[in-house]
Amino acid sequence: MNAAPQGGVPGTRPEGIRDEGEAAAHVREMFGRIAPRYDLLNHLLSLDIDKVWRHRVAKRFSAILRDPRARVLDLCCGTGDLALAFRKEEPDGAEIVGSDFVPEMLVRARAKAGAGGANIEFVEADALALPFDDSSFDLVSCSFGFRNLANYERGLREIFRVLKPGGVVAILEFAEPRGKLFGGVYRFYFRRVLPRLGALISGNGSAYTYLPNSVSKFPLPETLQAQFVRAGYEDARFERWTGGIVTLHTARKR
Ligand SMILES: C[S@@+](CC[C@H](N)C(=O)[O-])C[C@H]1O[C@@H](n2cnc3c(N)ncnc32)[C@H](O)[C@@H]1O
């Protein structure tokens, strides 16, 4: 069951934190601390399925990625894996920019892009106050970052602002699978096993308790879809992947 009061979730609120500023500071500090082990844990805890999901997003938007006149922004890019999957999909295509507000993540993203000869610009920026012009991107993506924003509505509006008319947003986020059997097994793994493994390897227990907690409080796909519409998007859709472990949300700016 998703414990979120439907329609009434302003943004992430880690345990014991009440306001937006504090939530953002907590998230920033937490990701700064886990950055050195972030990639290892990501791949290990997801059994490498995270790579398949990013590849699938890249395939979905290959037409935009192929266009050398297109501009793509990967928000909350972390260590850059989605931006790198985009570049791998179309090595000579669109201009790709990755942004994140944690410098420790960006250092790793730049090193990976440099090592692979991938032409991607990485910029330090808060997703709720982007340093980009209105109507400047054809695609804005965000994998596993949106849930961590302190204000979802503001996040959607800021993405809308930087999208060109006709531009598309794609948000990939964790969700809780609904089926009784698979849902039960998954919840056991996600709530009991993953936090212990995460704590052991990253040395940061709270970050991997925060993960399942934030997913259970995150709006249901139907609720987020309605938020897209309220923020002015058209053609807001979502699809569940891998038994509902993740959801891809897409929408368009008219
Ligand atoms: C779970 S990681 C996801 C990273 C990457 N997109 C991936 O697929 O692995 C979430 C990222 O969101 C970033 N983040 C959270 N809130 C942010 C904000 N308000 N502005 C910019 N980045 C933010 C964190 O710093 C972190 O790197």
The ligand as a MOL file (V3000), in Angstrom:
LIG
                    3D

  0  0  0     0  0            999 V3000
M  V30 BEGIN CTAB
M  V30 COUNTS 27 29 0 0 0
M  V30 BEGIN ATOM
M  V30 1 C 18.9160 8.8440 -6.5550 0
M  V30 2 S 19.9930 9.9930 -7.3010 0 CHG=1
M  V30 3 C 19.6930 9.7280 -9.0250 0
M  V30 4 C 20.8770 10.0430 -9.8700 0
M  V30 5 C 20.7720 9.6700 -11.3360 0
M  V30 6 N 19.7450 10.4020 -12.0220 0
M  V30 7 C 20.5820 8.1740 -11.5390 0
M  V30 8 O 19.7180 7.7720 -12.3140 0
M  V30 9 O 21.3300 7.4100 -10.9170 0 CHG=-1
M  V30 10 C 19.1600 11.5110 -7.0060 0
M  V30 11 C 19.9690 12.7330 -7.3850 0
M  V30 12 O 19.1090 13.8610 -7.3220 0
M  V30 13 C 19.8600 14.9560 -6.8850 0
M  V30 14 N 18.9430 15.9860 -6.3950 0
M  V30 15 C 17.9940 15.8460 -5.4440 0
M  V30 16 N 17.3430 16.9990 -5.2770 0
M  V30 17 C 17.8820 17.8830 -6.1510 0
M  V30 18 C 17.6250 19.2380 -6.4650 0
M  V30 19 N 16.6920 19.9600 -5.8390 0
M  V30 20 N 18.3460 19.8250 -7.4460 0
M  V30 21 C 19.3020 19.1320 -8.1050 0
M  V30 22 N 19.6100 17.8470 -7.8420 0
M  V30 23 C 18.9010 17.2360 -6.8780 0
M  V30 24 C 20.7800 14.3600 -5.8400 0
M  V30 25 O 21.8900 15.1740 -5.5960 0
M  V30 26 C 21.1480 13.0270 -6.4670 0
M  V30 27 O 22.3210 13.1120 -7.2190 0
M  V30 END ATOM
M  V30 BEGIN BOND
M  V30 1 1 1 2
M  V30 2 1 2 3
M  V30 3 1 2 10
M  V30 4 1 3 4
M  V30 5 1 4 5
M  V30 6 1 5 6
M  V30 7 1 5 7
M  V30 8 2 7 8
M  V30 9 1 7 9
M  V30 10 1 10 11
M  V30 11 1 11 12
M  V30 12 1 11 26
M  V30 13 1 12 13
M  V30 14 1 13 14
M  V30 15 1 13 24
M  V30 16 1 14 15
M  V30 17 1 14 23
M  V30 18 2 15 16
M  V30 19 1 16 17
M  V30 20 1 17 18
M  V30 21 2 17 23
M  V30 22 1 18 19
M  V30 23 2 18 20
M  V30 24 1 20 21
M  V30 25 2 21 22
M  V30 26 1 22 23
M  V30 27 1 24 25
M  V30 28 1 24 26
M  V30 29 1 26 27
M  V30 END BOND
M  V30 END CTAB
M  END
